[in-house]
């Protein structure tokens, strides 16, 4: 018997719905919210209201593109957290209400598990997927974690950031350069034209597999401040070089700890996920790192690096097969570790 899951994602500023049948993607619709652009960051209250406006049309469109009707669904998976509470409430409440109406079960999904399991979404029947165990570098605006993935339900965080996340390092340094929020994609674009060895920024010296990016941020700020004293147009004149050097430093920091973890846990496969895994330099560096060591690299499609319901439906599918349903009284949560 085939299993069809509707996934719903509303943890931050993207309203998304997706349909997956037996692990194969049938639709993945995402409505991004433009309302935050003027504020230089996501405004939680505005995000919740936009989710409310978007959720019905987004779910309808996901069903339409999948060429099914709601009565064909076996379960509804939804992001329960972590994320913005008001935003999560919209998706969570909608999923529960729809499931009650259809008399089908609900499955709650940890957003971070979704990113890890997005590598199992198949777009064709014969598409390859990772083999357990593997290490996943989960890098976003809120997290920088090294996760040992033993199974869809056994994920052990072996390293995480002690201060800023990798995405925050991109965004905060981009802000120093006067770039719009989120700065990561702008740094990525500018870095392609710059010299990655033009500037040297501080790298952390902390034990084990943990990350730290706050020292780099300060070092970047001081470099800019000192050079502005000599040349008031320093930022404009050196934008690509600043971006390329910053990106290289972040990549070096990421790969250094990843390498330690891969060696210690002796895994043969490495995956990346989260918003920062869209970065061209990060993708290339992880790919090259794996090639040199004869490891299999799993680099997600760019559409799965941002918030999307396909990964929620996928994680929901794994749980559905094990009968891991949730009760309707489960509230969303804003913070959690994997
Ligand atoms: O996972 P995500 O969409 O959201 C949360 O953190 O919840 O990640 C967003 C982060 C932002 O910091 C953004 O600047 C970063 O991902 N990002 C990038 C790129 N695209 C998004 N950073 C560097 N290069 C990119 N191409």
Boltz pocket constraint, residues with backbone or C-beta under 6 A from the ligand:
constraints:
  - pocket:
      binder: B
      contacts: [[A, 12], [A, 139], [A, 140], [A, 141], [A, 142], [A, 143], [A, 166], [A, 167], [A, 168], [A, 170], [A, 171], [A, 182], [A, 183], [A, 184], [A, 185], [A, 187], [A, 188], [A, 274], [A, 275], [A, 276], [A, 277], [A, 278], [A, 279], [A, 280], [A, 305], [A, 306], [A, 307]]
      max_distance: 6.0
